[in-house]
């Protein structure tokens, strides 16, 4: 049986890329978080599980998909 609350944490990305509005293709290709961690919460009563809802629902780091989507939005806005 799998763990009920696995969470992927992307780590060590360049902090300036999070808010930058002028991404380059190089930023997309090399800027995604290079390190990852997986954290899981084993099953517990609902009261205990609900205490971890916020951290487990929050997105951490910059994925390649996130950066590529932002870059594509920028390119679309230029046309």
PDB file of N, CA, C and O in Angstrom, chain B, residues numbered from 101:
ATOM      1  N   UNK B 101       0.846  -1.185   0.000  1.00  0.00           N
ATOM      2  CA  UNK B 101       0.000   0.000   0.000  1.00  0.00           C
ATOM      3  C   UNK B 101       0.888   1.243   0.000  1.00  0.00           C
ATOM      4  O   UNK B 101       1.850   1.316   0.765  1.00  0.00           O
ATOM      5  N   UNK B 102       0.577   2.211  -0.842  1.00  0.00           N
ATOM      6  CA  UNK B 102       1.360   3.438  -0.939  1.00  0.00           C
ATOM      7  C   UNK B 102       1.072   4.392   0.197  1.00  0.00           C
ATOM      8  O   UNK B 102       0.069   4.266   0.900  1.00  0.00           O
ATOM      9  N   UNK B 103       1.944   5.324   0.361  1.00  0.00           N
ATOM     10  CA  UNK B 103       1.750   6.349   1.385  1.00  0.00           C
ATOM     11  C   UNK B 103       0.699   7.347   0.908  1.00  0.00           C
ATOM     12  O   UNK B 103       0.683   7.698  -0.272  1.00  0.00           O
ATOM     13  N   UNK B 104      -0.170   7.808   1.790  1.00  0.00           N
ATOM     14  CA  UNK B 104      -1.297   8.649   1.366  1.00  0.00           C
ATOM     15  C   UNK B 104      -0.944  10.080   0.984  1.00  0.00           C
ATOM     16  O   UNK B 104      -1.737  10.733   0.306  1.00  0.00           O
ATOM     17  N   UNK B 105       0.208  10.592   1.389  1.00  0.00           N
ATOM     18  CA  UNK B 105       0.495  12.004   1.119  1.00  0.00           C
ATOM     19  C   UNK B 105       1.934  12.220   0.682  1.00  0.00           C
ATOM     20  O   UNK B 105       2.706  12.847   1.408  1.00  0.00           O
ATOM     21  N   UNK B 106       2.319  11.709  -0.503  1.00  0.00           N
ATOM     22  CA  UNK B 106       3.679  11.993  -0.969  1.00  0.00           C
ATOM     23  C   UNK B 106       3.774  13.424  -1.505  1.00  0.00           C
ATOM     24  O   UNK B 106       2.797  13.951  -2.037  1.00  0.00           O
ATOM     25  N   UNK B 107       4.929  14.048  -1.370  1.00  0.00           N
ATOM     26  CA  UNK B 107       5.142  15.416  -1.858  1.00  0.00           C
ATOM     27  C   UNK B 107       6.523  15.503  -2.469  1.00  0.00           C
ATOM     28  O   UNK B 107       7.503  15.056  -1.872  1.00  0.00           O
ATOM     29  N   UNK B 108       6.605  16.080  -3.664  1.00  0.00           N
ATOM     30  CA  UNK B 108       7.875  16.292  -4.346  1.00  0.00           C
ATOM     31  C   UNK B 108       8.319  17.721  -4.096  1.00  0.00           C
ATOM     32  O   UNK B 108       7.570  18.663  -4.354  1.00  0.00           O
ATOM     33  N   UNK B 109       9.531  17.884  -3.596  1.00  0.00           N
ATOM     34  CA  UNK B 109      10.112  19.203  -3.367  1.00  0.00           C
ATOM     35  C   UNK B 109      11.229  19.405  -4.376  1.00  0.00           C
ATOM     36  O   UNK B 109      12.180  18.624  -4.414  1.00  0.00           O
ATOM     37  N   UNK B 110      11.124  20.452  -5.199  1.00  0.00           N
ATOM     38  CA  UNK B 110      12.198  20.822  -6.101  1.00  0.00           C
ATOM     39  C   UNK B 110      13.076  21.826  -5.353  1.00  0.00           C
ATOM     40  O   UNK B 110      12.568  22.758  -4.729  1.00  0.00           O
ATOM     41  N   UNK B 111      14.381  21.634  -5.418  1.00  0.00           N
ATOM     42  CA  UNK B 111      15.301  22.407  -4.586  1.00  0.00           C
ATOM     43  C   UNK B 111      16.438  23.025  -5.394  1.00  0.00           C
ATOM     44  O   UNK B 111      16.747  22.568  -6.494  1.00  0.00           O
ATOM     45  N   UNK B 112      17.047  24.046  -4.853  1.00  0.00           N
ATOM     46  CA  UNK B 112      18.286  24.652  -5.343  1.00  0.00           C
ATOM     47  C   UNK B 112      18.155  25.428  -6.651  1.00  0.00           C
ATOM     48  O   UNK B 112      19.151  25.627  -7.346  1.00  0.00           O
ATOM     49  N   UNK B 113      16.951  25.868  -6.999  1.00  0.00           N
ATOM     50  CA  UNK B 113      16.812  26.667  -8.215  1.00  0.00           C
ATOM     51  C   UNK B 113      17.307  28.084  -7.974  1.00  0.00           C
ATOM     52  O   UNK B 113      17.459  28.510  -6.829  1.00  0.00           O
ATOM     53  N   UNK B 114      17.554  28.802  -9.041  1.00  0.00           N
ATOM     54  CA  UNK B 114      17.983  30.185  -8.945  1.00  0.00           C
ATOM     55  C   UNK B 114      16.794  31.032  -8.480  1.00  0.00           C
ATOM     56  O   UNK B 114      15.758  31.060  -9.145  1.00  0.00           O
ATOM     57  N   UNK B 115      16.934  31.706  -7.367  1.00  0.00           N
ATOM     58  CA  UNK B 115      15.827  32.473  -6.789  1.00  0.00           C
ATOM     59  C   UNK B 115      15.369  33.628  -7.677  1.00  0.00           C
ATOM     60  O   UNK B 115      14.203  34.019  -7.612  1.00  0.00           O
ATOM     61  N   UNK B 116      16.251  34.179  -8.500  1.00  0.00           N
ATOM     62  CA  UNK B 116      15.841  35.301  -9.347  1.00  0.00           C
ATOM     63  C   UNK B 116      14.904  34.865 -10.471  1.00  0.00           C
ATOM     64  O   UNK B 116      14.206  35.707 -11.035  1.00  0.00           O
ATOM     65  N   UNK B 117      14.867  33.588 -10.812  1.00  0.00           N
ATOM     66  CA  UNK B 117      13.984  33.114 -11.876  1.00  0.00           C
ATOM     67  C   UNK B 117      12.520  33.046 -11.451  1.00  0.00           C
ATOM     68  O   UNK B 117      11.626  33.064 -12.297  1.00  0.00           O
ATOM     69  N   UNK B 118      12.278  32.968 -10.167  1.00  0.00           N
ATOM     70  CA  UNK B 118      10.900  32.847  -9.688  1.00  0.00           C
ATOM     71  C   UNK B 118      10.036  34.024 -10.106  1.00  0.00           C
ATOM     72  O   UNK B 118       8.868  33.843 -10.450  1.00  0.00           O
ATOM     73  N   UNK B 119      10.589  35.217 -10.082  1.00  0.00           N
ATOM     74  CA  UNK B 119       9.799  36.415 -10.353  1.00  0.00           C
ATOM     75  C   UNK B 119      10.150  37.094 -11.675  1.00  0.00           C
ATOM     76  O   UNK B 119       9.499  38.065 -12.059  1.00  0.00           O
ATOM     77  N   UNK B 120      11.154  36.603 -12.364  1.00  0.00           N
ATOM     78  CA  UNK B 120      11.575  37.259 -13.606  1.00  0.00           C
ATOM     79  C   UNK B 120      10.502  37.197 -14.672  1.00  0.00           C
ATOM     80  O   UNK B 120       9.864  36.162 -14.865  1.00  0.00           O
ATOM     81  N   UNK B 121      10.307  38.301 -15.359  1.00  0.00           N
ATOM     82  CA  UNK B 121       9.303  38.375 -16.418  1.00  0.00           C
ATOM     83  C   UNK B 121       9.928  38.274 -17.801  1.00  0.00           C
ATOM     84  O   UNK B 121       9.206  38.256 -18.798  1.00  0.00           O
ATOM     85  N   UNK B 122      11.240  38.208 -17.884  1.00  0.00           N
ATOM     86  CA  UNK B 122      11.919  38.179 -19.179  1.00  0.00           C
ATOM     87  C   UNK B 122      12.779  36.927 -19.324  1.00  0.00           C
ATOM     88  O   UNK B 122      13.989  37.016 -19.530  1.00  0.00           O
ATOM     89  N   UNK B 123      12.151  35.771 -19.217  1.00  0.00           N
ATOM     90  CA  UNK B 123      12.888  34.510 -19.317  1.00  0.00           C
ATOM     91  C   UNK B 123      13.457  34.314 -20.712  1.00  0.00           C
ATOM     92  O   UNK B 123      12.843  34.688 -21.711  1.00  0.00           O
ATOM     93  N   UNK B 124      14.637  33.724 -20.759  1.00  0.00           N
ATOM     94  CA  UNK B 124      15.236  33.335 -22.031  1.00  0.00           C
ATOM     95  C   UNK B 124      15.099  31.822 -22.174  1.00  0.00           C
ATOM     96  O   UNK B 124      14.783  31.124 -21.211  1.00  0.00           O
ATOM     97  N   UNK B 125      15.338  31.330 -23.372  1.00  0.00           N
ATOM     98  CA  UNK B 125      15.301  29.887 -23.569  1.00  0.00           C
ATOM     99  C   UNK B 125      16.363  29.211 -22.711  1.00  0.00           C
ATOM    100  O   UNK B 125      16.136  28.112 -22.204  1.00  0.00           O
ATOM    101  N   UNK B 126      17.507  29.843 -22.542  1.00  0.00           N
ATOM    102  CA  UNK B 126      18.560  29.295 -21.681  1.00  0.00           C
ATOM    103  C   UNK B 126      18.083  29.185 -20.238  1.00  0.00           C
ATOM    104  O   UNK B 126      18.410  28.216 -19.553  1.00  0.00           O
ATOM    105  N   UNK B 127      17.315  30.167 -19.766  1.00  0.00           N
ATOM    106  CA  UNK B 127      16.754  30.090 -18.416  1.00  0.00           C
ATOM    107  C   UNK B 127      15.878  28.853 -18.268  1.00  0.00           C
ATOM    108  O   UNK B 127      15.932  28.162 -17.250  1.00  0.00           O
ATOM    109  N   UNK B 128      15.073  28.577 -19.286  1.00  0.00           N
ATOM    110  CA  UNK B 128      14.183  27.420 -19.245  1.00  0.00           C
ATOM    111  C   UNK B 128      14.990  26.121 -19.208  1.00  0.00           C
ATOM    112  O   UNK B 128      14.710  25.223 -18.414  1.00  0.00           O
ATOM    113  N   UNK B 129      15.982  26.040 -20.070  1.00  0.00           N
ATOM    114  CA  UNK B 129      16.747  24.795 -20.190  1.00  0.00           C
ATOM    115  C   UNK B 129      17.665  24.523 -19.002  1.00  0.00           C
ATOM    116  O   UNK B 129      17.914  23.364 -18.668  1.00  0.00           O
ATOM    117  N   UNK B 130      18.168  25.568 -18.366  1.00  0.00           N
ATOM    118  CA  UNK B 130      19.111  25.345 -17.266  1.00  0.00           C
ATOM    119  C   UNK B 130      18.606  25.826 -15.911  1.00  0.00           C
ATOM    120  O   UNK B 130      19.293  25.645 -14.905  1.00  0.00           O
ATOM    121  N   UNK B 131      17.434  26.427 -15.860  1.00  0.00           N
ATOM    122  CA  UNK B 131      16.994  27.037 -14.614  1.00  0.00           C
ATOM    123  C   UNK B 131      16.090  26.207 -13.731  1.00  0.00           C
ATOM    124  O   UNK B 131      15.835  26.585 -12.588  1.00  0.00           O
ATOM    125  N   UNK B 132      15.599  25.083 -14.231  1.00  0.00           N
ATOM    126  CA  UNK B 132      14.728  24.245 -13.404  1.00  0.00           C
ATOM    127  C   UNK B 132      15.509  23.739 -12.190  1.00  0.00           C
ATOM    128  O   UNK B 132      16.730  23.588 -12.240  1.00  0.00           O
ATOM    129  N   UNK B 133      14.801  23.487 -11.128  1.00  0.00           N
ATOM    130  CA  UNK B 133      15.423  23.000  -9.898  1.00  0.00           C
ATOM    131  C   UNK B 133      16.198  21.713 -10.177  1.00  0.00           C
ATOM    132  O   UNK B 133      15.616  20.738 -10.654  1.00  0.00           O
ATOM    133  N   UNK B 134      17.496  21.693  -9.889  1.00  0.00           N
ATOM    134  CA  UNK B 134      18.300  20.526 -10.210  1.00  0.00           C
ATOM    135  C   UNK B 134      18.221  19.395  -9.189  1.00  0.00           C
ATOM    136  O   UNK B 134      18.618  18.268  -9.485  1.00  0.00           O
ATOM    137  N   UNK B 135      17.725  19.676  -8.016  1.00  0.00           N
ATOM    138  CA  UNK B 135      17.678  18.671  -6.958  1.00  0.00           C
ATOM    139  C   UNK B 135      16.240  18.479  -6.493  1.00  0.00           C
ATOM    140  O   UNK B 135      15.429  19.405  -6.521  1.00  0.00           O
ATOM    141  N   UNK B 136      15.945  17.261  -6.067  1.00  0.00           N
ATOM    142  CA  UNK B 136      14.594  16.938  -5.630  1.00  0.00           C
ATOM    143  C   UNK B 136      14.638  16.145  -4.338  1.00  0.00           C
ATOM    144  O   UNK B 136      15.615  15.456  -4.046  1.00  0.00           O
ATOM    145  N   UNK B 137      13.573  16.253  -3.575  1.00  0.00           N
ATOM    146  CA  UNK B 137      13.391  15.439  -2.383  1.00  0.00           C
ATOM    147  C   UNK B 137      11.939  14.971  -2.384  1.00  0.00           C
ATOM    148  O   UNK B 137      11.048  15.695  -2.828  1.00  0.00           O
ATOM    149  N   UNK B 138      11.709  13.787  -1.898  1.00  0.00           N
ATOM    150  CA  UNK B 138      10.355  13.268  -1.765  1.00  0.00           C
ATOM    151  C   UNK B 138      10.107  13.055  -0.283  1.00  0.00           C
ATOM    152  O   UNK B 138      10.875  12.391   0.413  1.00  0.00           O
ATOM    153  N   UNK B 139       9.006  13.644   0.176  1.00  0.00           N
ATOM    154  CA  UNK B 139       8.610  13.510   1.579  1.00  0.00           C
ATOM    155  C   UNK B 139       7.210  12.913   1.587  1.00  0.00           C
ATOM    156  O   UNK B 139       6.365  13.296   0.778  1.00  0.00           O
ATOM    157  N   UNK B 140       6.964  11.987   2.486  1.00  0.00           N
ATOM    158  CA  UNK B 140       5.641  11.362   2.565  1.00  0.00           C
ATOM    159  C   UNK B 140       5.170  11.308   4.006  1.00  0.00           C
ATOM    160  O   UNK B 140       5.966  11.167   4.935  1.00  0.00           O
ATOM    161  N   UNK B 141       3.884  11.422   4.170  1.00  0.00           N
ATOM    162  CA  UNK B 141       3.250  11.322   5.484  1.00  0.00           C
ATOM    163  C   UNK B 141       2.529   9.989   5.539  1.00  0.00           C
ATOM    164  O   UNK B 141       1.678   9.709   4.694  1.00  0.00           O
ATOM    165  N   UNK B 142       2.853   9.177   6.508  1.00  0.00           N
ATOM    166  CA  UNK B 142       2.131   7.920   6.630  1.00  0.00           C
ATOM    167  C   UNK B 142       0.717   8.194   7.132  1.00  0.00           C
ATOM    168  O   UNK B 142       0.444   9.264   7.677  1.00  0.00           O
ATOM    169  N   UNK B 143      -0.152   7.257   6.953  1.00  0.00           N
ATOM    170  CA  UNK B 143      -1.542   7.412   7.343  1.00  0.00           C
ATOM    171  C   UNK B 143      -1.694   7.718   8.833  1.00  0.00           C
ATOM    172  O   UNK B 143      -0.938   7.218   9.665  1.00  0.00           O
ATOM    173  N   UNK B 144      -2.666   8.531   9.142  1.00  0.00           N
ATOM    174  CA  UNK B 144      -2.964   8.895  10.530  1.00  0.00           C
ATOM    175  C   UNK B 144      -4.422   9.329  10.593  1.00  0.00           C
ATOM    176  O   UNK B 144      -5.101   9.376   9.568  1.00  0.00           O
ATOM    177  N   UNK B 145      -4.892   9.637  11.759  1.00  0.00           N
ATOM    178  CA  UNK B 145      -6.268  10.116  11.900  1.00  0.00           C
ATOM    179  C   UNK B 145      -6.408  11.445  11.171  1.00  0.00           C
ATOM    180  O   UNK B 145      -5.429  12.178  11.026  1.00  0.00           O
ATOM    181  N   UNK B 146      -7.599  11.758  10.718  1.00  0.00           N
ATOM    182  CA  UNK B 146      -7.838  12.946   9.900  1.00  0.00           C
ATOM    183  C   UNK B 146      -7.350  14.225  10.557  1.00  0.00           C
ATOM    184  O   UNK B 146      -6.839  15.107   9.866  1.00  0.00           O
ATOM    185  N   UNK B 147      -7.490  14.354  11.859  1.00  0.00           N
ATOM    186  CA  UNK B 147      -7.051  15.564  12.566  1.00  0.00           C
ATOM    187  C   UNK B 147      -5.542  15.781  12.399  1.00  0.00           C
ATOM    188  O   UNK B 147      -5.095  16.913  12.216  1.00  0.00           O
ATOM    189  N   UNK B 148      -4.779  14.724  12.461  1.00  0.00           N
ATOM    190  CA  UNK B 148      -3.325  14.816  12.298  1.00  0.00           C
ATOM    191  C   UNK B 148      -2.982  15.090  10.836  1.00  0.00           C
ATOM    192  O   UNK B 148      -2.146  15.946  10.545  1.00  0.00           O
ATOM    193  N   UNK B 149      -3.620  14.370   9.919  1.00  0.00           N
ATOM    194  CA  UNK B 149      -3.348  14.558   8.491  1.00  0.00           C
ATOM    195  C   UNK B 149      -3.674  15.984   8.042  1.00  0.00           C
ATOM    196  O   UNK B 149      -2.951  16.552   7.223  1.00  0.00           O
ATOM    197  N   UNK B 150      -4.735  16.558   8.561  1.00  0.00           N
ATOM    198  CA  UNK B 150      -5.148  17.899   8.132  1.00  0.00           C
ATOM    199  C   UNK B 150      -4.147  18.977   8.551  1.00  0.00           C
ATOM    200  O   UNK B 150      -4.116  20.048   7.945  1.00  0.00           O
ATOM    201  N   UNK B 151      -3.345  18.719   9.556  1.00  0.00           N
ATOM    202  CA  UNK B 151      -2.335  19.689   9.983  1.00  0.00           C
ATOM    203  C   UNK B 151      -1.242  19.882   8.932  1.00  0.00           C
ATOM    204  O   UNK B 151      -0.530  20.886   8.950  1.00  0.00           O
ATOM    205  N   UNK B 152      -1.112  18.929   8.024  1.00  0.00           N
ATOM    206  CA  UNK B 152      -0.084  19.019   6.983  1.00  0.00           C
ATOM    207  C   UNK B 152      -0.660  19.384   5.623  1.00  0.00           C
ATOM    208  O   UNK B 152       0.056  19.323   4.624  1.00  0.00           O
ATOM    209  N   UNK B 153      -1.932  19.761   5.557  1.00  0.00           N
ATOM    210  CA  UNK B 153      -2.550  20.109   4.274  1.00  0.00           C
ATOM    211  C   UNK B 153      -1.818  21.244   3.574  1.00  0.00           C
ATOM    212  O   UNK B 153      -1.515  21.135   2.385  1.00  0.00           O
ATOM    213  N   UNK B 154      -1.531  22.320   4.275  1.00  0.00           N
ATOM    214  CA  UNK B 154      -0.899  23.482   3.633  1.00  0.00           C
ATOM    215  C   UNK B 154       0.471  23.155   3.057  1.00  0.00           C
ATOM    216  O   UNK B 154       0.698  23.425   1.878  1.00  0.00           O
ATOM    217  N   UNK B 155       1.400  22.586   3.832  1.00  0.00           N
ATOM    218  CA  UNK B 155       2.707  22.303   3.226  1.00  0.00           C
ATOM    219  C   UNK B 155       2.646  21.272   2.103  1.00  0.00           C
ATOM    220  O   UNK B 155       3.449  21.339   1.173  1.00  0.00           O
ATOM    221  N   UNK B 156       1.723  20.329   2.166  1.00  0.00           N
ATOM    222  CA  UNK B 156       1.653  19.310   1.130  1.00  0.00           C
ATOM    223  C   UNK B 156       0.925  19.803  -0.113  1.00  0.00           C
ATOM    224  O   UNK B 156       1.053  19.185  -1.170  1.00  0.00           O
ATOM    225  N   UNK B 157       0.169  20.889  -0.027  1.00  0.00           N
ATOM    226  CA  UNK B 157      -0.517  21.457  -1.190  1.00  0.00           C
ATOM    227  C   UNK B 157       0.280  22.588  -1.835  1.00  0.00           C
ATOM    228  O   UNK B 157      -0.058  23.020  -2.937  1.00  0.00           O
ATOM    229  N   UNK B 158       1.321  23.074  -1.179  1.00  0.00           N
ATOM    230  CA  UNK B 158       2.152  24.153  -1.694  1.00  0.00           C
ATOM    231  C   UNK B 158       3.136  23.606  -2.723  1.00  0.00           C
ATOM    232  O   UNK B 158       3.697  22.526  -2.540  1.00  0.00           O
ATOM    233  N   UNK B 159       3.343  24.354  -3.803  1.00  0.00           N
ATOM    234  CA  UNK B 159       4.334  23.965  -4.804  1.00  0.00           C
ATOM    235  C   UNK B 159       5.690  24.541  -4.400  1.00  0.00           C
ATOM    236  O   UNK B 159       5.773  25.688  -3.959  1.00  0.00           O
ATOM    237  N   UNK B 160       6.736  23.757  -4.548  1.00  0.00           N
ATOM    238  CA  UNK B 160       8.081  24.170  -4.170  1.00  0.00           C
ATOM    239  C   UNK B 160       9.010  24.054  -5.371  1.00  0.00           C
ATOM    240  O   UNK B 160       8.952  23.072  -6.112  1.00  0.00           O
ATOM    241  N   UNK B 161       9.863  25.049  -5.564  1.00  0.00           N
ATOM    242  CA  UNK B 161      10.862  25.005  -6.620  1.00  0.00           C
ATOM    243  C   UNK B 161      10.301  25.359  -7.979  1.00  0.00           C
ATOM    244  O   UNK B 161       9.131  25.717  -8.110  1.00  0.00           O
ATOM    245  N   UNK B 162      11.148  25.255  -8.987  1.00  0.00           N
ATOM    246  CA  UNK B 162      10.788  25.567 -10.367  1.00  0.00           C
ATOM    247  C   UNK B 162      10.946  24.319 -11.227  1.00  0.00           C
ATOM    248  O   UNK B 162      12.055  23.822 -11.419  1.00  0.00           O
ATOM    249  N   UNK B 163       9.844  23.829 -11.732  1.00  0.00           N
ATOM    250  CA  UNK B 163       9.911  22.668 -12.610  1.00  0.00           C
ATOM    251  C   UNK B 163      10.174  23.125 -14.039  1.00  0.00           C
ATOM    252  O   UNK B 163       9.950  24.286 -14.383  1.00  0.00           O
ATOM    253  N   UNK B 164      10.640  22.220 -14.848  1.00  0.00           N
ATOM    254  CA  UNK B 164      10.847  22.522 -16.257  1.00  0.00           C
ATOM    255  C   UNK B 164       9.519  22.910 -16.902  1.00  0.00           C
ATOM    256  O   UNK B 164       9.471  23.820 -17.729  1.00  0.00           O
ATOM    257  N   UNK B 165       8.455  22.229 -16.528  1.00  0.00           N
ATOM    258  CA  UNK B 165       7.127  22.538 -17.077  1.00  0.00           C
ATOM    259  C   UNK B 165       6.693  23.952 -16.721  1.00  0.00           C
ATOM    260  O   UNK B 165       6.130  24.660 -17.557  1.00  0.00           O
ATOM    261  N   UNK B 166       6.950  24.363 -15.492  1.00  0.00           N
ATOM    262  CA  UNK B 166       6.595  25.707 -15.050  1.00  0.00           C
ATOM    263  C   UNK B 166       7.356  26.766 -15.835  1.00  0.00           C
ATOM    264  O   UNK B 166       6.762  27.717 -16.344  1.00  0.00           O
ATOM    265  N   UNK B 167       8.658  26.602 -15.932  1.00  0.00           N
ATOM    266  CA  UNK B 167       9.476  27.575 -16.663  1.00  0.00           C
ATOM    267  C   UNK B 167       9.117  27.605 -18.145  1.00  0.00           C
ATOM    268  O   UNK B 167       9.030  28.681 -18.737  1.00  0.00           O
ATOM    269  N   UNK B 168       8.910  26.445 -18.747  1.00  0.00           N
ATOM    270  CA  UNK B 168       8.558  26.397 -20.169  1.00  0.00           C
ATOM    271  C   UNK B 168       7.204  27.058 -20.410  1.00  0.00           C
ATOM    272  O   UNK B 168       7.028  27.750 -21.413  1.00  0.00           O
ATOM    273  N   UNK B 169       6.250  26.859 -19.512  1.00  0.00           N
ATOM    274  CA  UNK B 169       4.945  27.503 -19.640  1.00  0.00           C
ATOM    275  C   UNK B 169       5.037  29.009 -19.540  1.00  0.00           C
ATOM    276  O   UNK B 169       4.394  29.725 -20.309  1.00  0.00           O
ATOM    277  N   UNK B 170       5.829  29.498 -18.601  1.00  0.00           N
ATOM    278  CA  UNK B 170       6.026  30.942 -18.472  1.00  0.00           C
ATOM    279  C   UNK B 170       6.697  31.527 -19.705  1.00  0.00           C
ATOM    280  O   UNK B 170       6.312  32.591 -20.189  1.00  0.00           O
ATOM    281  N   UNK B 171       7.718  30.813 -20.216  1.00  0.00           N
ATOM    282  CA  UNK B 171       8.418  31.265 -21.415  1.00  0.00           C
ATOM    283  C   UNK B 171       7.457  31.319 -22.599  1.00  0.00           C
ATOM    284  O   UNK B 171       7.460  32.288 -23.357  1.00  0.00           O
ATOM    285  N   UNK B 172       6.637  30.283 -22.759  1.00  0.00           N
ATOM    286  CA  UNK B 172       5.679  30.249 -23.863  1.00  0.00           C
ATOM    287  C   UNK B 172       4.672  31.391 -23.755  1.00  0.00           C
ATOM    288  O   UNK B 172       4.300  31.990 -24.763  1.00  0.00           O
ATOM    289  N   UNK B 173       4.235  31.689 -22.548  1.00  0.00           N
ATOM    290  CA  UNK B 173       3.312  32.816 -22.346  1.00  0.00           C
ATOM    291  C   UNK B 173       3.955  34.129 -22.762  1.00  0.00           C
ATOM    292  O   UNK B 173       3.313  34.969 -23.393  1.00  0.00           O
ATOM    293  N   UNK B 174       5.219  34.304 -22.409  1.00  0.00           N
ATOM    294  CA  UNK B 174       5.961  35.511 -22.818  1.00  0.00           C
ATOM    295  C   UNK B 174       6.038  35.622 -24.334  1.00  0.00           C
ATOM    296  O   UNK B 174       5.809  36.689 -24.903  1.00  0.00           O
ATOM    297  N   UNK B 175       6.367  34.497 -24.988  1.00  0.00           N
ATOM    298  CA  UNK B 175       6.498  34.513 -26.440  1.00  0.00           C
ATOM    299  C   UNK B 175       5.154  34.806 -27.103  1.00  0.00           C
ATOM    300  O   UNK B 175       5.098  35.542 -28.088  1.00  0.00           O
ATOM    301  N   UNK B 176       4.078  34.239 -26.575  1.00  0.00           N
ATOM    302  CA  UNK B 176       2.752  34.467 -27.124  1.00  0.00           C
ATOM    303  C   UNK B 176       2.334  35.917 -26.956  1.00  0.00           C
ATOM    304  O   UNK B 176       1.670  36.477 -27.828  1.00  0.00           O
ATOM    305  N   UNK B 177       2.715  36.527 -25.848  1.00  0.00           N
ATOM    306  CA  UNK B 177       2.343  37.925 -25.590  1.00  0.00           C
ATOM    307  C   UNK B 177       3.066  38.887 -26.509  1.00  0.00           C
ATOM    308  O   UNK B 177       2.592  40.003 -26.722  1.00  0.00           O
ATOM    309  N   UNK B 178       4.197  38.487 -27.058  1.00  0.00           N
ATOM    310  CA  UNK B 178       4.979  39.360 -27.942  1.00  0.00           C
ATOM    311  C   UNK B 178       4.397  39.443 -29.345  1.00  0.00           C
ATOM    312  O   UNK B 178       4.698  40.379 -30.086  1.00  0.00           O
ATOM    313  N   UNK B 179       3.573  38.481 -29.714  1.00  0.00           N
ATOM    314  CA  UNK B 179       3.021  38.488 -31.068  1.00  0.00           C
ATOM    315  C   UNK B 179       1.696  39.193 -31.154  1.00  0.00           C
ATOM    316  O   UNK B 179       1.111  39.278 -32.233  1.00  0.00           O
TER     317      UNK B 179
END
